[in-house]
């Protein structure tokens, strides 16, 4: 699974995301660019670690389809 964070994530959140899967730095990338990178690397799911007050708070998931389409999955992991 590919892991990334929300934009402007704290160091604590980025370190957490690295443990979750192959990590790519979000920076200014849009979700569409993250999805393209996931497809290129052969990933079908992306974990997006979001934060609240500088700490990881929730992990949301994106399903990447072979045709390039993608959707947010309803499953979330509250931390």
Chimera marker file (.cmm) of the C-alpha trace (Angstrom):
<marker_set name="trace">
<marker id="1" x="0.000" y="0.000" z="0.000" r="1" g="1" b="0" radius="0.5"/>
<marker id="2" x="1.201" y="3.480" z="-0.788" r="1" g="1" b="0" radius="0.5"/>
<marker id="3" x="1.104" y="5.970" z="2.083" r="1" g="1" b="0" radius="0.5"/>
<marker id="4" x="1.070" y="9.763" z="2.069" r="1" g="1" b="0" radius="0.5"/>
<marker id="5" x="-0.163" y="12.586" z="4.295" r="1" g="1" b="0" radius="0.5"/>
<marker id="6" x="-2.404" y="15.590" z="4.052" r="1" g="1" b="0" radius="0.5"/>
<marker id="7" x="-0.671" y="18.757" z="2.865" r="1" g="1" b="0" radius="0.5"/>
<marker id="8" x="1.578" y="20.576" z="5.311" r="1" g="1" b="0" radius="0.5"/>
<marker id="9" x="1.783" y="17.613" z="7.671" r="1" g="1" b="0" radius="0.5"/>
<marker id="10" x="3.940" y="17.732" z="10.790" r="1" g="1" b="0" radius="0.5"/>
<marker id="11" x="7.092" y="15.664" z="11.167" r="1" g="1" b="0" radius="0.5"/>
<marker id="12" x="5.278" y="13.434" z="13.660" r="1" g="1" b="0" radius="0.5"/>
<marker id="13" x="2.560" y="12.645" z="11.101" r="1" g="1" b="0" radius="0.5"/>
<marker id="14" x="5.072" y="12.023" z="8.309" r="1" g="1" b="0" radius="0.5"/>
<marker id="15" x="7.055" y="9.618" z="10.520" r="1" g="1" b="0" radius="0.5"/>
<marker id="16" x="3.843" y="7.747" z="11.295" r="1" g="1" b="0" radius="0.5"/>
<marker id="17" x="2.944" y="7.481" z="7.593" r="1" g="1" b="0" radius="0.5"/>
<marker id="18" x="6.377" y="6.042" z="6.738" r="1" g="1" b="0" radius="0.5"/>
<marker id="19" x="5.615" y="3.072" z="9.017" r="1" g="1" b="0" radius="0.5"/>
<marker id="20" x="2.298" y="2.404" z="7.271" r="1" g="1" b="0" radius="0.5"/>
<marker id="21" x="3.543" y="1.536" z="3.796" r="1" g="1" b="0" radius="0.5"/>
<marker id="22" x="5.764" y="2.789" z="0.996" r="1" g="1" b="0" radius="0.5"/>
<marker id="23" x="5.734" y="6.525" z="1.663" r="1" g="1" b="0" radius="0.5"/>
<marker id="24" x="5.721" y="9.353" z="-0.837" r="1" g="1" b="0" radius="0.5"/>
<marker id="25" x="6.086" y="12.946" z="0.229" r="1" g="1" b="0" radius="0.5"/>
<marker id="26" x="2.884" y="14.898" z="-0.465" r="1" g="1" b="0" radius="0.5"/>
<marker id="27" x="4.337" y="18.373" z="-0.764" r="1" g="1" b="0" radius="0.5"/>
<marker id="28" x="2.141" y="20.329" z="-3.178" r="1" g="1" b="0" radius="0.5"/>
<marker id="29" x="0.967" y="17.269" z="-5.095" r="1" g="1" b="0" radius="0.5"/>
<marker id="30" x="-2.736" y="16.917" z="-5.764" r="1" g="1" b="0" radius="0.5"/>
<marker id="31" x="-4.560" y="13.667" z="-5.090" r="1" g="1" b="0" radius="0.5"/>
<marker id="32" x="-4.637" y="13.113" z="-8.860" r="1" g="1" b="0" radius="0.5"/>
<marker id="33" x="-0.820" y="13.227" z="-8.994" r="1" g="1" b="0" radius="0.5"/>
<marker id="34" x="-0.578" y="10.864" z="-6.026" r="1" g="1" b="0" radius="0.5"/>
<marker id="35" x="-2.943" y="8.460" z="-7.831" r="1" g="1" b="0" radius="0.5"/>
<marker id="36" x="-0.809" y="8.618" z="-11.008" r="1" g="1" b="0" radius="0.5"/>
<marker id="37" x="2.290" y="7.828" z="-8.982" r="1" g="1" b="0" radius="0.5"/>
<marker id="38" x="0.502" y="4.928" z="-7.274" r="1" g="1" b="0" radius="0.5"/>
<marker id="39" x="-0.556" y="3.492" z="-10.651" r="1" g="1" b="0" radius="0.5"/>
<marker id="40" x="2.983" y="3.832" z="-11.989" r="1" g="1" b="0" radius="0.5"/>
<marker id="41" x="4.319" y="1.923" z="-8.974" r="1" g="1" b="0" radius="0.5"/>
<marker id="42" x="1.589" y="-0.728" z="-9.212" r="1" g="1" b="0" radius="0.5"/>
<marker id="43" x="-0.387" y="0.156" z="-6.071" r="1" g="1" b="0" radius="0.5"/>
<marker id="44" x="-4.166" y="-0.268" z="-5.914" r="1" g="1" b="0" radius="0.5"/>
<marker id="45" x="-4.702" y="1.448" z="-2.543" r="1" g="1" b="0" radius="0.5"/>
<marker id="46" x="-3.405" y="4.632" z="-0.997" r="1" g="1" b="0" radius="0.5"/>
<marker id="47" x="-3.484" y="5.422" z="2.717" r="1" g="1" b="0" radius="0.5"/>
<marker id="48" x="-3.773" y="9.151" z="3.436" r="1" g="1" b="0" radius="0.5"/>
<marker id="49" x="-2.771" y="10.016" z="7.007" r="1" g="1" b="0" radius="0.5"/>
<marker id="50" x="-4.501" y="13.176" z="8.189" r="1" g="1" b="0" radius="0.5"/>
<marker id="51" x="-3.657" y="15.109" z="11.312" r="1" g="1" b="0" radius="0.5"/>
<marker id="52" x="-5.180" y="17.256" z="13.979" r="1" g="1" b="0" radius="0.5"/>
<marker id="53" x="-3.119" y="19.572" z="16.180" r="1" g="1" b="0" radius="0.5"/>
<marker id="54" x="0.145" y="18.201" z="14.792" r="1" g="1" b="0" radius="0.5"/>
<marker id="55" x="-0.576" y="14.512" z="15.466" r="1" g="1" b="0" radius="0.5"/>
<marker id="56" x="-1.948" y="11.748" z="13.226" r="1" g="1" b="0" radius="0.5"/>
<marker id="57" x="-5.709" y="11.583" z="13.722" r="1" g="1" b="0" radius="0.5"/>
<marker id="58" x="-7.263" y="9.514" z="10.942" r="1" g="1" b="0" radius="0.5"/>
<marker id="59" x="-6.254" y="7.306" z="8.019" r="1" g="1" b="0" radius="0.5"/>
<marker id="60" x="-8.455" y="7.489" z="4.932" r="1" g="1" b="0" radius="0.5"/>
<marker id="61" x="-8.113" y="5.203" z="1.942" r="1" g="1" b="0" radius="0.5"/>
<marker id="62" x="-8.262" y="5.673" z="-1.821" r="1" g="1" b="0" radius="0.5"/>
<marker id="63" x="-8.989" y="2.812" z="-4.242" r="1" g="1" b="0" radius="0.5"/>
<marker id="64" x="-7.077" y="3.129" z="-7.528" r="1" g="1" b="0" radius="0.5"/>
<marker id="65" x="-8.618" y="1.383" z="-10.533" r="1" g="1" b="0" radius="0.5"/>
<marker id="66" x="-6.539" y="0.034" z="-13.444" r="1" g="1" b="0" radius="0.5"/>
<marker id="67" x="-8.177" y="2.531" z="-15.829" r="1" g="1" b="0" radius="0.5"/>
<marker id="68" x="-6.857" y="5.450" z="-13.748" r="1" g="1" b="0" radius="0.5"/>
<marker id="69" x="-10.098" y="6.305" z="-11.988" r="1" g="1" b="0" radius="0.5"/>
<marker id="70" x="-10.100" y="6.488" z="-8.205" r="1" g="1" b="0" radius="0.5"/>
<marker id="71" x="-12.476" y="6.900" z="-5.287" r="1" g="1" b="0" radius="0.5"/>
<marker id="72" x="-12.345" y="7.531" z="-1.566" r="1" g="1" b="0" radius="0.5"/>
<marker id="73" x="-13.289" y="4.396" z="0.347" r="1" g="1" b="0" radius="0.5"/>
<marker id="74" x="-15.816" y="4.685" z="3.193" r="1" g="1" b="0" radius="0.5"/>
<marker id="75" x="-13.491" y="2.924" z="5.658" r="1" g="1" b="0" radius="0.5"/>
<marker id="76" x="-11.543" y="5.196" z="8.003" r="1" g="1" b="0" radius="0.5"/>
<marker id="77" x="-9.236" y="4.405" z="10.884" r="1" g="1" b="0" radius="0.5"/>
<marker id="78" x="-9.518" y="6.842" z="13.775" r="1" g="1" b="0" radius="0.5"/>
<marker id="79" x="-6.278" y="7.154" z="15.726" r="1" g="1" b="0" radius="0.5"/>
<link id1="1" id2="2" r="1" g="1" b="0" radius="0.2"/>
<link id1="2" id2="3" r="1" g="1" b="0" radius="0.2"/>
<link id1="3" id2="4" r="1" g="1" b="0" radius="0.2"/>
<link id1="4" id2="5" r="1" g="1" b="0" radius="0.2"/>
<link id1="5" id2="6" r="1" g="1" b="0" radius="0.2"/>
<link id1="6" id2="7" r="1" g="1" b="0" radius="0.2"/>
<link id1="7" id2="8" r="1" g="1" b="0" radius="0.2"/>
<link id1="8" id2="9" r="1" g="1" b="0" radius="0.2"/>
<link id1="9" id2="10" r="1" g="1" b="0" radius="0.2"/>
<link id1="10" id2="11" r="1" g="1" b="0" radius="0.2"/>
<link id1="11" id2="12" r="1" g="1" b="0" radius="0.2"/>
<link id1="12" id2="13" r="1" g="1" b="0" radius="0.2"/>
<link id1="13" id2="14" r="1" g="1" b="0" radius="0.2"/>
<link id1="14" id2="15" r="1" g="1" b="0" radius="0.2"/>
<link id1="15" id2="16" r="1" g="1" b="0" radius="0.2"/>
<link id1="16" id2="17" r="1" g="1" b="0" radius="0.2"/>
<link id1="17" id2="18" r="1" g="1" b="0" radius="0.2"/>
<link id1="18" id2="19" r="1" g="1" b="0" radius="0.2"/>
<link id1="19" id2="20" r="1" g="1" b="0" radius="0.2"/>
<link id1="20" id2="21" r="1" g="1" b="0" radius="0.2"/>
<link id1="21" id2="22" r="1" g="1" b="0" radius="0.2"/>
<link id1="22" id2="23" r="1" g="1" b="0" radius="0.2"/>
<link id1="23" id2="24" r="1" g="1" b="0" radius="0.2"/>
<link id1="24" id2="25" r="1" g="1" b="0" radius="0.2"/>
<link id1="25" id2="26" r="1" g="1" b="0" radius="0.2"/>
<link id1="26" id2="27" r="1" g="1" b="0" radius="0.2"/>
<link id1="27" id2="28" r="1" g="1" b="0" radius="0.2"/>
<link id1="28" id2="29" r="1" g="1" b="0" radius="0.2"/>
<link id1="29" id2="30" r="1" g="1" b="0" radius="0.2"/>
<link id1="30" id2="31" r="1" g="1" b="0" radius="0.2"/>
<link id1="31" id2="32" r="1" g="1" b="0" radius="0.2"/>
<link id1="32" id2="33" r="1" g="1" b="0" radius="0.2"/>
<link id1="33" id2="34" r="1" g="1" b="0" radius="0.2"/>
<link id1="34" id2="35" r="1" g="1" b="0" radius="0.2"/>
<link id1="35" id2="36" r="1" g="1" b="0" radius="0.2"/>
<link id1="36" id2="37" r="1" g="1" b="0" radius="0.2"/>
<link id1="37" id2="38" r="1" g="1" b="0" radius="0.2"/>
<link id1="38" id2="39" r="1" g="1" b="0" radius="0.2"/>
<link id1="39" id2="40" r="1" g="1" b="0" radius="0.2"/>
<link id1="40" id2="41" r="1" g="1" b="0" radius="0.2"/>
<link id1="41" id2="42" r="1" g="1" b="0" radius="0.2"/>
<link id1="42" id2="43" r="1" g="1" b="0" radius="0.2"/>
<link id1="43" id2="44" r="1" g="1" b="0" radius="0.2"/>
<link id1="44" id2="45" r="1" g="1" b="0" radius="0.2"/>
<link id1="45" id2="46" r="1" g="1" b="0" radius="0.2"/>
<link id1="46" id2="47" r="1" g="1" b="0" radius="0.2"/>
<link id1="47" id2="48" r="1" g="1" b="0" radius="0.2"/>
<link id1="48" id2="49" r="1" g="1" b="0" radius="0.2"/>
<link id1="49" id2="50" r="1" g="1" b="0" radius="0.2"/>
<link id1="50" id2="51" r="1" g="1" b="0" radius="0.2"/>
<link id1="51" id2="52" r="1" g="1" b="0" radius="0.2"/>
<link id1="52" id2="53" r="1" g="1" b="0" radius="0.2"/>
<link id1="53" id2="54" r="1" g="1" b="0" radius="0.2"/>
<link id1="54" id2="55" r="1" g="1" b="0" radius="0.2"/>
<link id1="55" id2="56" r="1" g="1" b="0" radius="0.2"/>
<link id1="56" id2="57" r="1" g="1" b="0" radius="0.2"/>
<link id1="57" id2="58" r="1" g="1" b="0" radius="0.2"/>
<link id1="58" id2="59" r="1" g="1" b="0" radius="0.2"/>
<link id1="59" id2="60" r="1" g="1" b="0" radius="0.2"/>
<link id1="60" id2="61" r="1" g="1" b="0" radius="0.2"/>
<link id1="61" id2="62" r="1" g="1" b="0" radius="0.2"/>
<link id1="62" id2="63" r="1" g="1" b="0" radius="0.2"/>
<link id1="63" id2="64" r="1" g="1" b="0" radius="0.2"/>
<link id1="64" id2="65" r="1" g="1" b="0" radius="0.2"/>
<link id1="65" id2="66" r="1" g="1" b="0" radius="0.2"/>
<link id1="66" id2="67" r="1" g="1" b="0" radius="0.2"/>
<link id1="67" id2="68" r="1" g="1" b="0" radius="0.2"/>
<link id1="68" id2="69" r="1" g="1" b="0" radius="0.2"/>
<link id1="69" id2="70" r="1" g="1" b="0" radius="0.2"/>
<link id1="70" id2="71" r="1" g="1" b="0" radius="0.2"/>
<link id1="71" id2="72" r="1" g="1" b="0" radius="0.2"/>
<link id1="72" id2="73" r="1" g="1" b="0" radius="0.2"/>
<link id1="73" id2="74" r="1" g="1" b="0" radius="0.2"/>
<link id1="74" id2="75" r="1" g="1" b="0" radius="0.2"/>
<link id1="75" id2="76" r="1" g="1" b="0" radius="0.2"/>
<link id1="76" id2="77" r="1" g="1" b="0" radius="0.2"/>
<link id1="77" id2="78" r="1" g="1" b="0" radius="0.2"/>
<link id1="78" id2="79" r="1" g="1" b="0" radius="0.2"/>
</marker_set>
